[in-house]
Amino acid sequence: MYITILDFIKEWNNEVILTLNVLDGLTDDSLKQQVYPEGRTLGRIAWHLTTNIPEYLAHFGLKIDEVENAENVPTSAKEIAETFKNVSSNAAKAIEQQWKDEALKEVQIAFGREETNAQILMGLIKHTIHHRGQMTVLMRQAGLKPFGVYGPPKEDWVHFGVENPPL
């Protein structure tokens, strides 16, 4: 759990880099990949992940600009990645400027339960990780090699001398 705002910012910045690496692997065509015929597309998930950051923080009292036209998923993977980069940076600045370390202990109602602001920030990171995982699966389905987030993708195991990577 986060004791200081700096604790959160360090982890947030690391997760942002990992997410940008995944987003940078998307192509415009891959954004159309769906989970199932009526399901979200890869582009919708990536855009939700992006636009949800300021919405989430604003819900918990931070003043932050939300994404314009958030309901319209871009057709450009580069635009999604660039927007994510800007939104993530703005989020870090808003948290650093508006909350002090003591604010992390304050309790709010989050999705029907009491949580400290530190837990709420952890929820933001978990939400990012959750959707990033969905994106890597859809990238595979779209024929793309996903970025190895916490470990190498199957194609990169050979660099470690492993011909048949573990399942």
N, CA and C atoms as a LAMMPS dump frame, in Angstrom:
ITEM: TIMESTEP
0
ITEM: NUMBER OF ATOMS
501
ITEM: BOX BOUNDS ff ff ff
-5.0000000000000000e+02 5.0000000000000000e+02
-5.0000000000000000e+02 5.0000000000000000e+02
-5.0000000000000000e+02 5.0000000000000000e+02
ITEM: ATOMS id mol type element x y z
1 1 1 N 0.853 -1.175 0
2 1 2 C 0 0 0
3 1 3 C 0.896 1.234 0
4 2 1 N 0.343 2.304 -0.439
5 2 2 C 1.117 3.535 -0.562
6 2 3 C 1.091 4.31 0.749
7 3 1 N 2.279 4.708 1.196
8 3 2 C 2.441 5.518 2.396
9 3 3 C 2.625 6.986 2
10 4 1 N 3.242 7.197 0.853
11 4 2 C 3.464 8.556 0.365
12 4 3 C 2.95 8.675 -1.068
13 5 1 N 2.68 9.882 -1.473
14 5 2 C 2.292 10.142 -2.86
15 5 3 C 3.416 9.706 -3.793
16 6 1 N 4.66 9.939 -3.378
17 6 2 C 5.797 9.532 -4.2
18 6 3 C 5.812 8.019 -4.425
19 7 1 N 5.422 7.232 -3.404
20 7 2 C 5.324 5.773 -3.578
21 7 3 C 4.399 5.442 -4.751
22 8 1 N 3.229 6.087 -4.739
23 8 2 C 2.276 5.844 -5.82
24 8 3 C 2.838 6.306 -7.164
25 9 1 N 3.376 7.508 -7.209
26 9 2 C 3.858 8.083 -8.468
27 9 3 C 4.925 7.188 -9.095
28 10 1 N 5.811 6.649 -8.284
29 10 2 C 6.853 5.746 -8.814
30 10 3 C 6.22 4.527 -9.476
31 11 1 N 5.266 3.901 -8.788
32 11 2 C 4.624 2.722 -9.372
33 11 3 C 3.775 3.11 -10.579
34 12 1 N 3.041 4.209 -10.468
35 12 2 C 2.215 4.68 -11.583
36 12 3 C 3.078 4.887 -12.831
37 13 1 N 4.191 5.59 -12.686
38 13 2 C 5.05 5.859 -13.842
39 13 3 C 5.594 4.576 -14.458
40 14 1 N 5.928 3.585 -13.632
41 14 2 C 6.378 2.293 -14.16
42 14 3 C 5.267 1.6 -14.944
43 15 1 N 4.057 1.6 -14.394
44 15 2 C 2.927 0.953 -15.069
45 15 3 C 2.55 1.699 -16.344
46 16 1 N 2.688 3.015 -16.34
47 16 2 C 2.415 3.802 -17.544
48 16 3 C 3.359 3.387 -18.665
49 17 1 N 4.632 3.233 -18.364
50 17 2 C 5.61 2.816 -19.384
51 17 3 C 5.233 1.445 -19.941
52 18 1 N 4.874 0.509 -19.067
53 18 2 C 4.479 -0.822 -19.528
54 18 3 C 3.241 -0.756 -20.415
55 19 1 N 2.276 0.066 -20.022
56 19 2 C 1.047 0.197 -20.811
57 19 3 C 1.337 0.858 -22.147
58 20 1 N 2.186 1.867 -22.149
59 20 2 C 2.556 2.51 -23.418
60 20 3 C 3.254 1.519 -24.349
61 21 1 N 4.069 0.641 -23.802
62 21 2 C 4.717 -0.375 -24.633
63 21 3 C 3.677 -1.271 -25.304
64 22 1 N 2.625 -1.622 -24.56
65 22 2 C 1.545 -2.432 -25.141
66 22 3 C 0.805 -1.613 -26.194
67 23 1 N 0.42 -0.392 -25.849
68 23 2 C -0.318 0.451 -26.79
69 23 3 C 0.488 0.725 -28.058
70 24 1 N 1.794 0.872 -27.919
71 24 2 C 2.641 1.124 -29.087
72 24 3 C 2.685 -0.076 -30.039
73 25 1 N 2.298 -1.238 -29.55
74 25 2 C 2.268 -2.426 -30.402
75 25 3 C 0.975 -2.588 -31.186
76 26 1 N -0.007 -1.732 -30.926
77 26 2 C -1.277 -1.809 -31.644
78 26 3 C -1.137 -1.216 -33.04
79 27 1 N -1.941 -1.711 -33.947
80 27 2 C -2.056 -1.131 -35.28
81 27 3 C -3.483 -0.611 -35.438
82 28 1 N -3.665 0.263 -36.388
83 28 2 C -5.015 0.782 -36.626
84 28 3 C -5.983 -0.359 -36.927
85 29 1 N -5.523 -1.31 -37.716
86 29 2 C -6.392 -2.439 -38.082
87 29 3 C -6.72 -3.319 -36.869
88 30 1 N -5.76 -3.473 -35.953
89 30 2 C -5.987 -4.345 -34.782
90 30 3 C -7.055 -3.794 -33.844
91 31 1 N -7.323 -2.497 -33.917
92 31 2 C -8.313 -1.887 -33.029
93 31 3 C -9.703 -2.482 -33.244
94 32 1 N -9.915 -3.121 -34.371
95 32 2 C -11.22 -3.713 -34.694
96 32 3 C -11.399 -5.11 -34.094
97 33 1 N -10.329 -5.704 -33.57
98 33 2 C -10.408 -7.065 -33.02
99 33 3 C -11.389 -7.09 -31.854
100 34 1 N -12.344 -8.034 -31.905
101 34 2 C -13.359 -8.138 -30.856
102 34 3 C -13.144 -9.357 -29.99
103 35 1 N -13.625 -9.251 -28.758
104 35 2 C -13.604 -10.383 -27.839
105 35 3 C -14.534 -11.465 -28.378
106 36 1 N -15.73 -11.079 -28.737
107 36 2 C -16.748 -11.929 -29.351
108 36 3 C -17.638 -10.996 -30.167
109 37 1 N -18.496 -11.51 -31.034
110 37 2 C -19.208 -10.637 -31.985
111 37 3 C -19.89 -9.408 -31.386
112 38 1 N -20.492 -9.517 -30.229
113 38 2 C -21.16 -8.36 -29.629
114 38 3 C -20.268 -7.647 -28.604
115 39 1 N -19.062 -8.12 -28.426
116 39 2 C -18.186 -7.612 -27.37
117 39 3 C -17.404 -6.376 -27.754
118 40 1 N -16.688 -5.874 -26.783
119 40 2 C -15.827 -4.714 -26.999
120 40 3 C -14.723 -5.05 -27.993
121 41 1 N -14.304 -4.027 -28.704
122 41 2 C -13.146 -4.183 -29.579
123 41 3 C -11.885 -3.858 -28.783
124 42 1 N -10.774 -4.231 -29.339
125 42 2 C -9.483 -3.885 -28.752
126 42 3 C -9.363 -2.361 -28.639
127 43 1 N -9.821 -1.659 -29.654
128 43 2 C -9.792 -0.201 -29.61
129 43 3 C -10.661 0.36 -28.499
130 44 1 N -11.847 -0.214 -28.296
131 44 2 C -12.751 0.242 -27.232
132 44 3 C -12.111 0.017 -25.864
133 45 1 N -11.468 -1.114 -25.665
134 45 2 C -10.822 -1.396 -24.379
135 45 3 C -9.665 -0.424 -24.141
136 46 1 N -8.84 -0.217 -25.161
137 46 2 C -7.705 0.708 -25.024
138 46 3 C -8.199 2.121 -24.747
139 47 1 N -9.282 2.518 -25.404
140 47 2 C -9.81 3.866 -25.217
141 47 3 C -10.462 3.997 -23.845
142 48 1 N -11.175 2.951 -23.41
143 48 2 C -11.771 2.963 -22.066
144 48 3 C -10.677 3.102 -21.01
145 49 1 N -9.631 2.311 -21.148
146 49 2 C -8.506 2.376 -20.217
147 49 3 C -7.968 3.808 -20.135
148 50 1 N -7.887 4.461 -21.264
149 50 2 C -7.355 5.819 -21.353
150 50 3 C -8.305 6.852 -20.76
151 51 1 N -9.544 6.832 -21.208
152 51 2 C -10.499 7.865 -20.791
153 51 3 C -10.975 7.685 -19.365
154 52 1 N -10.862 6.479 -18.84
155 52 2 C -11.326 6.222 -17.482
156 52 3 C -10.434 6.857 -16.422
157 53 1 N -9.178 7.081 -16.727
158 53 2 C -8.241 7.613 -15.724
159 53 3 C -8.737 8.94 -15.148
160 54 1 N -8.991 9.96 -15.968
161 54 2 C -9.476 11.208 -15.366
162 54 3 C -10.886 11.078 -14.787
163 55 1 N -11.741 10.261 -15.399
164 55 2 C -13.089 10.054 -14.859
165 55 3 C -13.002 9.48 -13.442
166 56 1 N -12.166 8.484 -13.276
167 56 2 C -11.973 7.807 -12.001
168 56 3 C -11.46 8.79 -10.948
169 57 1 N -10.434 9.537 -11.29
170 57 2 C -9.846 10.474 -10.335
171 57 3 C -10.816 11.602 -9.987
172 58 1 N -11.556 12.084 -10.969
173 58 2 C -12.542 13.138 -10.705
174 58 3 C -13.633 12.624 -9.768
175 59 1 N -14.005 11.37 -9.937
176 59 2 C -15.024 10.77 -9.065
177 59 3 C -14.592 10.816 -7.598
178 60 1 N -13.311 10.744 -7.369
179 60 2 C -12.791 10.743 -6.002
180 60 3 C -12.229 12.101 -5.577
181 61 1 N -12.68 13.146 -6.25
182 61 2 C -12.438 14.493 -5.772
183 61 3 C -11.278 15.264 -6.375
184 62 1 N -10.565 14.671 -7.299
185 62 2 C -9.452 15.399 -7.913
186 62 3 C -9.95 16.224 -9.096
187 63 1 N -9.394 17.398 -9.238
188 63 2 C -9.729 18.258 -10.37
189 63 3 C -8.77 17.911 -11.506
190 64 1 N -9.341 17.387 -12.587
191 64 2 C -8.541 16.953 -13.728
192 64 3 C -9.417 17.027 -14.97
193 65 1 N -8.834 17.473 -16.063
194 65 2 C -9.58 17.558 -17.315
195 65 3 C -9.868 16.161 -17.852
196 66 1 N -11.134 15.957 -18.203
197 66 2 C -11.499 14.686 -18.803
198 66 3 C -11.221 14.734 -20.297
199 67 1 N -11.206 13.588 -20.938
200 67 2 C -10.902 13.491 -22.363
201 67 3 C -12.11 13.967 -23.172
202 68 1 N -11.856 14.886 -24.097
203 68 2 C -12.926 15.353 -24.981
204 68 3 C -13.348 14.219 -25.908
205 69 1 N -14.625 14.172 -26.197
206 69 2 C -15.183 13.148 -27.094
207 69 3 C -14.826 11.736 -26.638
208 70 1 N -14.866 11.509 -25.338
209 70 2 C -14.489 10.211 -24.781
210 70 3 C -15.371 9.076 -25.279
211 71 1 N -16.567 9.407 -25.724
212 71 2 C -17.48 8.362 -26.199
213 71 3 C -17.119 7.864 -27.598
214 72 1 N -16.268 8.58 -28.311
215 72 2 C -15.878 8.209 -29.672
216 72 3 C -14.497 7.576 -29.691
217 73 1 N -14.454 6.297 -29.99
218 73 2 C -13.182 5.582 -30.045
219 73 3 C -12.419 5.999 -31.308
220 74 1 N -11.191 6.474 -31.155
221 74 2 C -10.396 6.834 -32.339
222 74 3 C -10.11 5.606 -33.208
223 75 1 N -9.873 5.847 -34.472
224 75 2 C -9.497 4.763 -35.386
225 75 3 C -7.983 4.679 -35.536
226 76 1 N -7.271 5.536 -34.819
227 76 2 C -5.815 5.587 -34.878
228 76 3 C -5.212 5.068 -33.571
229 77 1 N -4.435 4.003 -33.685
230 77 2 C -3.756 3.455 -32.505
231 77 3 C -2.784 4.486 -31.928
232 78 1 N -2.147 5.231 -32.802
233 78 2 C -1.198 6.252 -32.35
234 78 3 C -1.911 7.324 -31.517
235 79 1 N -3.108 7.71 -31.92
236 79 2 C -3.872 8.709 -31.176
237 79 3 C -4.231 8.203 -29.782
238 80 1 N -4.615 6.932 -29.698
239 80 2 C -4.948 6.356 -28.385
240 80 3 C -3.716 6.371 -27.492
241 81 1 N -2.581 5.923 -28.015
242 81 2 C -1.347 5.881 -27.228
243 81 3 C -0.93 7.279 -26.783
244 82 1 N -1.02 8.244 -27.679
245 82 2 C -0.632 9.616 -27.344
246 82 3 C -1.567 10.203 -26.288
247 83 1 N -2.858 9.924 -26.415
248 83 2 C -3.819 10.414 -25.425
249 83 3 C -3.554 9.76 -24.076
250 84 1 N -3.268 8.448 -24.073
251 84 2 C -2.95 7.753 -22.822
252 84 3 C -1.728 8.385 -22.162
253 85 1 N -0.716 8.676 -22.948
254 85 2 C 0.509 9.284 -22.416
255 85 3 C 0.192 10.621 -21.745
256 86 1 N -0.59 11.456 -22.413
257 86 2 C -0.942 12.765 -21.863
258 86 3 C -1.835 12.646 -20.631
259 87 1 N -2.841 11.798 -20.698
260 87 2 C -3.763 11.607 -19.578
261 87 3 C -3.01 11.085 -18.353
262 88 1 N -2.113 10.145 -18.562
263 88 2 C -1.35 9.559 -17.455
264 88 3 C -0.453 10.586 -16.784
265 89 1 N 0.174 11.42 -17.591
266 89 2 C 1.018 12.484 -17.058
267 89 3 C 0.177 13.492 -16.278
268 90 1 N -0.964 13.88 -16.838
269 90 2 C -1.864 14.81 -16.146
270 90 3 C -2.367 14.221 -14.839
271 91 1 N -2.619 12.927 -14.821
272 91 2 C -3.092 12.268 -13.603
273 91 3 C -2.029 12.359 -12.509
274 92 1 N -0.794 12.061 -12.855
275 92 2 C 0.283 12.131 -11.865
276 92 3 C 0.421 13.551 -11.314
277 93 1 N 0.355 14.537 -12.205
278 93 2 C 0.461 15.933 -11.764
279 93 3 C -0.691 16.31 -10.849
280 94 1 N -1.905 15.911 -11.209
281 94 2 C -3.077 16.253 -10.39
282 94 3 C -2.957 15.644 -8.996
283 95 1 N -2.53 14.412 -8.92
284 95 2 C -2.386 13.749 -7.619
285 95 3 C -1.296 14.428 -6.796
286 96 1 N -0.15 14.681 -7.417
287 96 2 C 0.954 15.342 -6.701
288 96 3 C 0.57 16.731 -6.199
289 97 1 N -0.179 17.456 -7.003
290 97 2 C -0.525 18.832 -6.641
291 97 3 C -1.696 18.941 -5.677
292 98 1 N -2.61 17.982 -5.715
293 98 2 C -3.845 18.126 -4.955
294 98 3 C -3.93 17.273 -3.696
295 99 1 N -3.148 16.217 -3.605
296 99 2 C -3.171 15.377 -2.415
297 99 3 C -1.792 15.383 -1.763
298 100 1 N -1.78 15.492 -0.469
299 100 2 C -0.559 15.344 0.314
300 100 3 C -0.546 13.926 0.876
301 101 1 N 0.569 13.528 1.455
302 101 2 C 0.69 12.171 1.981
303 101 3 C -0.437 11.808 2.951
304 102 1 N -0.86 12.762 3.772
305 102 2 C -1.91 12.495 4.765
306 102 3 C -3.233 12.129 4.081
307 103 1 N -3.449 12.641 2.881
308 103 2 C -4.699 12.368 2.153
309 103 3 C -4.844 10.886 1.819
310 104 1 N -3.743 10.168 1.758
311 104 2 C -3.804 8.746 1.432
312 104 3 C -4.547 7.938 2.489
313 105 1 N -4.603 8.45 3.717
314 105 2 C -5.286 7.754 4.81
315 105 3 C -6.776 8.085 4.876
316 106 1 N -7.199 9.132 4.171
317 106 2 C -8.608 9.522 4.191
318 106 3 C -9.455 8.433 3.542
319 107 1 N -10.67 8.275 4.074
320 107 2 C -11.568 7.217 3.62
321 107 3 C -12.704 7.813 2.792
322 108 1 N -13.022 7.139 1.703
323 108 2 C -14.147 7.497 0.846
324 108 3 C -14.93 6.229 0.529
325 109 1 N -16.125 6.408 0.027
326 109 2 C -16.894 5.265 -0.457
327 109 3 C -16.498 5.026 -1.909
328 110 1 N -16.007 3.849 -2.173
329 110 2 C -15.567 3.471 -3.51
330 110 3 C -16.299 2.199 -3.926
331 111 1 N -17.213 2.352 -4.849
332 111 2 C -17.943 1.205 -5.378
333 111 3 C -18.647 0.418 -4.266
334 112 1 N -19.257 1.178 -3.354
335 112 2 C -20.069 0.581 -2.309
336 112 3 C -19.33 0.16 -1.055
337 113 1 N -18.058 0.434 -0.972
338 113 2 C -17.313 0.051 0.239
339 113 3 C -16.36 1.173 0.645
340 114 1 N -15.991 1.18 1.894
341 114 2 C -15.057 2.19 2.379
342 114 3 C -13.635 1.806 1.985
343 115 1 N -12.94 2.767 1.413
344 115 2 C -11.545 2.565 1.034
345 115 3 C -10.769 3.836 1.318
346 116 1 N -9.518 3.667 1.669
347 116 2 C -8.653 4.837 1.806
348 116 3 C -8.288 5.335 0.414
349 117 1 N -7.828 6.558 0.352
350 117 2 C -7.374 7.081 -0.933
351 117 3 C -6.205 6.26 -1.476
352 118 1 N -5.396 5.717 -0.595
353 118 2 C -4.307 4.839 -1.047
354 118 3 C -4.881 3.606 -1.747
355 119 1 N -5.953 3.025 -1.189
356 119 2 C -6.591 1.871 -1.818
357 119 3 C -7.242 2.266 -3.144
358 120 1 N -7.799 3.453 -3.194
359 120 2 C -8.421 3.953 -4.42
360 120 3 C -7.369 4.099 -5.519
361 121 1 N -6.197 4.612 -5.169
362 121 2 C -5.121 4.726 -6.165
363 121 3 C -4.638 3.35 -6.608
364 122 1 N -4.59 2.4 -5.67
365 122 2 C -4.222 1.033 -6.039
366 122 3 C -5.264 0.468 -7.003
367 123 1 N -6.532 0.812 -6.781
368 123 2 C -7.593 0.373 -7.68
369 123 3 C -7.395 0.897 -9.096
370 124 1 N -6.906 2.118 -9.217
371 124 2 C -6.629 2.681 -10.537
372 124 3 C -5.544 1.875 -11.244
373 125 1 N -4.513 1.523 -10.516
374 125 2 C -3.444 0.717 -11.114
375 125 3 C -3.958 -0.671 -11.478
376 126 1 N -4.741 -1.276 -10.612
377 126 2 C -5.287 -2.609 -10.916
378 126 3 C -6.202 -2.567 -12.13
379 127 1 N -6.974 -1.508 -12.266
380 127 2 C -7.848 -1.351 -13.425
381 127 3 C -7.008 -1.285 -14.704
382 128 1 N -5.917 -0.547 -14.656
383 128 2 C -5.015 -0.442 -15.8
384 128 3 C -4.443 -1.809 -16.155
385 129 1 N -3.98 -2.527 -15.154
386 129 2 C -3.387 -3.846 -15.378
387 129 3 C -4.414 -4.818 -15.952
388 130 1 N -5.628 -4.779 -15.418
389 130 2 C -6.712 -5.655 -15.879
390 130 3 C -6.951 -5.467 -17.379
391 131 1 N -7.151 -4.22 -17.794
392 131 2 C -7.447 -3.985 -19.201
393 131 3 C -6.222 -4.165 -20.093
394 132 1 N -5.047 -3.921 -19.564
395 132 2 C -3.829 -4.16 -20.336
396 132 3 C -3.713 -5.658 -20.647
397 133 1 N -4.063 -6.492 -19.688
398 133 2 C -4.052 -7.935 -19.92
399 133 3 C -5.044 -8.34 -21.001
400 134 1 N -6.239 -7.753 -20.959
401 134 2 C -7.217 -8.04 -22.01
402 134 3 C -6.667 -7.652 -23.378
403 135 1 N -5.992 -6.514 -23.428
404 135 2 C -5.457 -6.041 -24.708
405 135 3 C -4.413 -6.997 -25.263
406 136 1 N -3.567 -7.558 -24.398
407 136 2 C -2.523 -8.451 -24.912
408 136 3 C -3.131 -9.721 -25.501
409 137 1 N -4.207 -10.208 -24.918
410 137 2 C -4.884 -11.39 -25.476
411 137 3 C -5.475 -11.042 -26.84
412 138 1 N -6.144 -9.91 -26.933
413 138 2 C -6.735 -9.506 -28.211
414 138 3 C -5.669 -9.201 -29.259
415 139 1 N -4.518 -8.732 -28.822
416 139 2 C -3.424 -8.518 -29.766
417 139 3 C -3.019 -9.847 -30.406
418 140 1 N -2.938 -10.89 -29.587
419 140 2 C -2.624 -12.227 -30.121
420 140 3 C -3.67 -12.64 -31.143
421 141 1 N -4.936 -12.44 -30.789
422 141 2 C -6.02 -12.816 -31.7
423 141 3 C -5.964 -12.004 -32.996
424 142 1 N -5.448 -10.79 -32.925
425 142 2 C -5.32 -9.933 -34.101
426 142 3 C -4.039 -10.225 -34.885
427 143 1 N -3.25 -11.204 -34.426
428 143 2 C -2.032 -11.576 -35.135
429 143 3 C -0.808 -10.753 -34.778
430 144 1 N -0.895 -10.008 -33.669
431 144 2 C 0.235 -9.188 -33.24
432 144 3 C 0.997 -9.866 -32.106
433 145 1 N 2.262 -9.585 -32.018
434 145 2 C 3.075 -10.039 -30.892
435 145 3 C 2.945 -9.007 -29.779
436 146 1 N 2.416 -9.413 -28.617
437 146 2 C 2.305 -8.433 -27.534
438 146 3 C 3.653 -8.167 -26.869
439 147 1 N 3.753 -7.004 -26.269
440 147 2 C 4.924 -6.648 -25.482
441 147 3 C 4.931 -7.516 -24.223
442 148 1 N 6.096 -7.979 -23.804
443 148 2 C 6.212 -8.751 -22.574
444 148 3 C 6.161 -7.822 -21.373
445 149 1 N 5.043 -7.803 -20.685
446 149 2 C 4.833 -6.85 -19.606
447 149 3 C 5.625 -7.246 -18.362
448 150 1 N 5.297 -8.373 -17.767
449 150 2 C 6.013 -8.82 -16.565
450 150 3 C 6.89 -10.029 -16.846
451 151 1 N 6.98 -10.382 -18.092
452 151 2 C 7.798 -11.493 -18.542
453 151 3 C 7.75 -11.518 -20.059
454 152 1 N 8.598 -12.314 -20.662
455 152 2 C 8.668 -12.304 -22.124
456 152 3 C 7.473 -12.991 -22.774
457 153 1 N 7.074 -12.522 -23.98
458 153 2 C 6.102 -13.279 -24.756
459 153 3 C 6.778 -14.536 -25.287
460 154 1 N 6.008 -15.48 -25.782
461 154 2 C 6.568 -16.769 -26.201
462 154 3 C 7.702 -16.63 -27.204
463 155 1 N 7.621 -15.639 -28.091
464 155 2 C 8.657 -15.467 -29.117
465 155 3 C 10.007 -15.078 -28.532
466 156 1 N 10.021 -14.471 -27.371
467 156 2 C 11.266 -13.968 -26.802
468 156 3 C 11.962 -14.942 -25.852
469 157 1 N 11.322 -16.075 -25.557
470 157 2 C 11.967 -17.05 -24.681
471 157 3 C 13.263 -17.589 -25.284
472 158 1 N 13.347 -17.624 -26.602
473 158 2 C 14.544 -18.13 -27.267
474 158 3 C 15.781 -17.312 -26.879
475 159 1 N 15.594 -16.029 -26.566
476 159 2 C 16.709 -15.178 -26.137
477 159 3 C 17.265 -15.615 -24.771
478 160 1 N 16.485 -16.431 -24.069
479 160 2 C 16.912 -16.953 -22.768
480 160 3 C 17.34 -18.408 -22.877
481 161 1 N 17.501 -18.879 -24.116
482 161 2 C 17.924 -20.254 -24.332
483 161 3 C 16.817 -21.282 -24.174
484 162 1 N 15.579 -20.858 -24.231
485 162 2 C 14.446 -21.766 -24.074
486 162 3 C 13.759 -21.914 -25.416
487 163 1 N 13.817 -23.146 -25.961
488 163 2 C 13.202 -23.406 -27.265
489 163 3 C 11.686 -23.572 -27.148
490 164 1 N 11.242 -24.293 -26.124
491 164 2 C 9.82 -24.535 -25.925
492 164 3 C 9.415 -23.888 -24.605
493 165 1 N 8.869 -22.674 -24.669
494 165 2 C 8.533 -21.947 -23.428
495 165 3 C 7.446 -22.661 -22.63
496 166 1 N 7.456 -22.486 -21.333
497 166 2 C 6.423 -23.102 -20.5
498 166 3 C 5.046 -22.562 -20.864
499 167 1 N 4.051 -23.374 -20.67
500 167 2 C 2.681 -22.954 -20.986
501 167 3 C 2.132 -22.052 -19.926
